[in-house]
Amino acid sequence: MIVDRGNDFPQDIQNRLLTYGSDIWHFRDDMNRVTTRSRNSYRGEYRGFEYITPRIRVTPRDLERTRLTRPASVHFICSPTRALQIISEIQEIEGWNPITIFEPIPDRCIPEELPSLKVVLPHIAILSPNAEEALSLLSLPLVVTKPAIENAALEFLRMGVGKENGGSVIIRSGALGAYVVTSDMKGQWFDAFWSSAENIDHVVDVTGAGNSFLGGLAAGLSIANGNIYEATLYASVSASFTVQQLGLPYLTVGSDGVEEWNKDSPRRRLEVLRQRHDREIENKNH
């Protein structure tokens, strides 16, 4: 990940990032500017987002000549117009054909952006708005129910997602989980890890949960050889660690070399979620 450090970049954040290892970061310094900052605000179910300092746009070309060059997946959060520019830059780099995961930026998830989104869809592999964003783009009532989400996902898919309509739609729906529908029009629901009432106290702050989900999805796609259903389990587990506290989850490594996040094993959570999902499918089929 590229991190642009300005002249006010906090040392405690620097130290915290390095606890994850130095090999996943590419730091760029500019002492002539401040670090980009933004503000998330929540009013009920509505999320607001705004930059409070000038931002720096990261482009695919910025990855060239770094150890992060040509990743297998690219996740971008932006307007549809900006997404087309990113896709164009990717296509200009010979021999690079990543899985493209597009998350429309919240303030552009409005009906007026739908025509631009339709232009983008054939060029991406996965579209993933959250539930409110999906309903807003389609001018549908902002009442989040499973049937409403399923209908929205199918509507996006019918617009033509991916090359030769071979793409997928994932609508992230908070406590309801995530709905995944692929080009065969077959959809599946996946639980959020902390989905039951007795586990609600584990959800402290949902800021960054979507980013974590889609980062986990990208990793899962690599591990599971492109199986989007299996990858969504990885995505849900990834998000489960992000929502447990304000800020980043805590990584520790035991004497046996095994990593734990927030004093728990990602592999354990993955297996718990997989078994839960398999049981739900089995019950549904009976």
N, C-alpha and C positions, 0 to 999 in steps of 0.2 A: 504494500500500500504506500502511495506517495503521501508524505506529510509535509506541508509547507509551513515552515517556522518563521514567524516574524520576530521583531525585536523584543516582543513581550511574551514569547512562548513560555508557559509556566514550567519550571523545573520539575515540580512534582508530577505533572502529566508526562513529561519526558521520562522520568524514572519509572512511572507506572507502565508506560508503553514498552519499555525495555525489559520488563519482567516477562513479557511474552517471547523474548528473544529478539535479537537485532536483525536477523535475516529476513524478517517479513516487512521491514520498513525501509523506505527510501526517503531520507530527509533532504529537503531543499531549503536553504536559508536565504532570507532577504532581510538584512538589517535596516533597510530603508522603508519598511512598512510594518504595520501591525499584523498580527495573526488574524486570519478570518474567524469571525465569531457569528453565531446565530442564536435565535431565541425560539424555543418551542413553547407554545401556550395551549392550555386545554380548558375548554368550557363545555362541561358534560362530555359528550361523545365527539365534539368538534375539536380538531387539532389545528392550531395556527402555527405558521412557520415564517420567519423573516430573517434576513441577514442584517446584522447591526454594524458590520464593518465591510469594507470592499472585499469581494470574493475573488478567488483565482480559479479559473476553470481548468480542470485537468482533462487532457485529450489523449486519445490512444497514442499519438506520436510521443507524448511525454514518457511512455514506457520504453520506447526504443533506447538502446544503449544503456539499459539498466538491467539488473538481475531479474526484474519483473517483466521483462520483454515477452510479448506474445503469450499471454496466459490462455488457458483452455476455455475460460469463460470470462465474459465482460458484463458486469451489472452496472447500469447507468440510471441515475435519477435526474430527470430533466423534463422539459417540455417536449412535445412531439417534434417540433421544429428543430430543436437542438439534437434530438435523437437521430434525425436524418443526417445531420452533420457528422455525428459520431460514427454512424454506420458508413458514411462515405469515406471517412478517414481510415476505418478498418479495411475497407475494400481496396484502398490504395496501397496497403502493405502486402506485398506479394507473399503468398504461401501461408497466410494467417487466416484461419476460418474458425473463430471462436464461437461458442454458444453465447448468443446475445440475450440478456435478460433485461427487459425494460420495465422500469417502475416509474410511471408518470409522477412528476412532482406535484405535491398536493394542491398548490394554488393554481395549477393549470388543469385540474380535473373538473372542468366545467363544460357544458354542452357545446360552447363555441369552439372548443378544441377538438371535438369529435372528427370533423373533416380532416384535420391534419393527422390525427391518430390513425385514421383509415389508410393514409398514405404510408405510414410507418409500418403497419402491421405485417405486410408481406416480407419485410426485411429483418424481422426479429424471430427468435426461436420461442421466447416465452414472454408473455405479457402478465404483469403481476401488480395490479392496483390493490388497495385495501377495499373493504366492503363499501364504505361511504363514498370513496373516490369512484368506484365502478358505477354505483347507482347514480352519482351526480353526472358523470360523463354521459350517461344514457338518458338523462332527464327523467329518471324514475324516482318514486317516493323514497325518501331516505329512511326507510324502515327496514332494518337488517334482520331478515329471516332466511332460513336455509332455502326455501323455494325461490325467494327473490334473488339470492346470490346465484343459484343454479341457472336461473333464466338469464341473468346478466352475463354469466360466463359463456353460455351458449350463444348469446347474441354477439359477443365479441368474436367468438370462434367463427361464426358464420360470415363475419366481415373478411375473413381470410388471413389467418395468422401463420406466418412462416412461409418458407419456400414451398410452392405447390401445396399450400394449405396444410403443411405438415407440422405446424407449431402447436403450442399449448397455452392454456390460460390458467393461472393460479390466482384466486381471489382470497387474500388474507382477511380473516373475519374475526379476529380477537378471540374471545372465549369460545366462540362457536368452532374454531379451528380454521382449516384452510380447505377450499374446494378446488380440486384439480380436474380439468377436463382436457382431453387430448383430441387429436384430429379425427379419431374414430367416434367422437361425440359421446364417449363413455366417461362419466365423471365419478370421482370418489371424494368423500369427505375424510379429512385427517384431523384428529383431535389436537388441540393445543395440549402440551404436556401437563400444564396446571389447569385442567379443565373442570375438575369436580369441585363442589362447594367446600369440601374439607381442605382443599389445597389453595384456596383463594388468597390466604395470608402470605403465600410465597410470591405473589405478584405485587411488587413494590413500585416499580416505575417502568412503564412500557416504552419510554423513549429509546429509540434504536432497535426495537424488537423487529421491525420490518427489515432493516438493514441486516441484522443478524440472521433472520430467517433466510433471506436470499443469498447471503454469504454461505450459510450452511447448505442451501440448495446447490450452489455451485460446487462446493466440495463433495456433496453427495452424488451429483451427476458424474463427477470424476471417479469416485470410488465404486459406484454402482453401474459403471459402463453405460451411462446415459439413461438409465431407468428412472423416469421422473417420479414415479410413485414411491420407489425406495428412497430417492433423493429427498422427497418431501418429509420423510421421517427424520432424516438428518437435519433438515431445515427447522422442524419443530423443536428438536432437541437443542439446537443452537440458540433459538430464541428463548428457550426455557431458562438458560443461564443469564441472559441479558436482563430479563425482567425482575430478577430477584433482588436487585439493589439499585441505588442511585449510582450511575456510572458503570464502569467496566466490571465484569466478573473477576474473581480471584483465581489465579493459577498457582498450583503447588505441584511439586514433583516429589514422590516418595523415595525412600532409600532403594526401592526396587526399580526405580526409573519410570514408574507408572504415573501419568498425569491425572490430576484431579482438578475439577473446576468447582468452585464454591463447595469444596469438601465432598464432592460427589463425582462419580465416574460417568463420563459421556456415554461410554459403551453400555453401562447399566441402564441409563435412561433410554438409550436407543432400543435395547431389548424389551424393556417394559412397554414402550410405546408400540413397538412392532407386535407384541403379543396382544395388546389391547386392540390394535387395529384388526388383526387377524380374527379375534373373537367377534368383533362387530360385523365383519363381513360374513363370518359363519352364521351368526344369529340372523342376519338379514336374509341369507339364502335359505334359512329354514322358516 
